[in-house]
């Protein structure tokens, strides 16, 4: 009889480029023949619980991030919008990311119609798949128990619960990178070039989800292959070049098409100042995120909080993802010590290096980047933290007969309980009994782990259960609270409080933004078309009343765009409410030169736009002032009409 974290005995790696020994027979319901009886039911229970947690009351969040929901609506109406990731079906401008994540949701909407469920269920299923793939990856190198621990830790990470119930690109990004890490684990064990090429393809696809963030794992993955894979150095280098080529092709084909198609034949590339996907990748979504020099961004410079190695542990980020981060750092190092002088191709060492390099590269980048940074970005750390904890914990558990392994395990459990107590103490009104319960449970489990080698098997199982519950109790409480709370807008956080950052401000409660009606430089420009808060803001979509929607839809079929509004969030709310294209003047921040004043005037003269929604978005760093010029021009040449608190301008009726 084996205990939960007992890994299988590591077999010698197969000879380079020869078929591996036959794997144990797998059966659909029982799993592998060599699995203990508890493995398959435990895995099914984990995946089922993950599905329930991620799908429960999913529609309560409505459109979630309306910016992406409106783009999904557009892509379900127009194949051109589908391909480019346009914000509206008339293809005025794209979102500020490549469209891969939109494609998944757009296919669901084309099949089932537009609703919260068709938008968000695909994201939830990606979360379940991530947990399953993570289990498979960890299980290959540390056993089924370690895989289950890693899967549970990832599932219960509060920011993972948040983003797998949301329509941002992060869900697909995390799934693709987790699949890539799993395939790399297999490739290192088998030495097969085709498997490594698959890693490159998956990272390339992740690039089409969130651009350069996907490449943070590449240096570590490449190093793991060169150090740990079987075969000669020359063969490993050649295989790596093939994988790199696959990555470039998989991630670059869409960029090449966009750059080669004449600008007049496609929508404007949102987030860029020169209508270029290349600029978007390397500027606004690339190096600008590291340096803070993001033209057209909001806040800009050092306006996104303190950087440094403590960032992931601070009041804003800690409760999102850092519950097991100290444990992962300790167990990662201890796991490498445990594998000792095993052969270069040892699977356990390779597994630790795969996930550990992901954790360190992405974690350090998030800690030190000076540009736009939101708490929910840290979902990209969840699988890596969970995997390192699972593998490192499994390796030490297998060596629990050694005093040092027991001491590290005990110290890690006790330290995790204390750290959970600290994090829970930051929200003292949230279930105050959880913090002391977690701390006491962790201390009891840690004490028992010091003498676990002398305990009977039933007691050992109880100690494992207590230690696991104590380690995961804190994040589990935050995870359930996250799932029970509706989330919407551009800046969201998990757990019992909504801590957000915009510009230099940090606080709880609703996100802060520029006042409605403020032009991109801040305040009202003389002669601009003003508005009210009903029209939306930089980080929150508009929520028009039935009366406003009816007005906008008047004679809608006669116009290409039923309305134009400054800022994508404002336009998204009106578009989702009317079901018709609404032009997002200036893109997300109102700072893109799309359209220019001359282009807007030409659209109006041609009768393409019916209404202009008064107001603008708040602060930006540089970028175009075209949206401000357009608002000024509209205010000078058209008469405002107030409809249920929203200022509208009928562009078909100029002032005489």
Secondary structure, DSSP 8 states (H G I E B T S, - for coil): ---TT----------TTS-------EETTTEETTS-THHHHHHHHHHHHHHHHHHTTGGGGTTSSHHHHHHHHHHHH-HHHHHHTBSSTT-SBB-SS-SHHHHHHHHHHHHH-SSHHHHHHHHHHHHHHHHHHHHHHHHHHH-HHHHHHHHHHHHT-HHHHHHTTS-STHHHHHHHHHHHHHHHHHHHHH--HHHHHHHHHHHHHHHHHHGGGGGGGHHHHHHHHHHHSSS-HHHHHHHHHHHHHHHHHHHHHHHHHHHHS-GGGS-B-TT-SSS-HHHHHHIIIIIHHHHS--TTBSS-TTTT---STTGGGSTTTHHHHGGGHHHHHHHHHHHHHHHTT--TT-HHHHHHHHHHHHHHHHHHHHHH--S---GGGGHHHHHHHHHHHHHHHHHHHHTTTSHHHHHHHHHHHHHHHHHHHHHHHTTTTS-THHHHHHHHHHHHHHHHHTTGGGS-HHHHHHHHHHHHHHHHHHHHHHHHHHHTS---SSS---SSS-EEEETTEEEESS-----TT--TTSS--TT-----GGG--SSS-----HHHHHHHTTTGGG-SEEEEEESHHHHHHHHHHHSS-EEEETTTTT-S--S-HHHHHHHHHTT-EEEEE-------BS---HHHHHHHHHHHHEEEEEETTEEEEEEEEE--
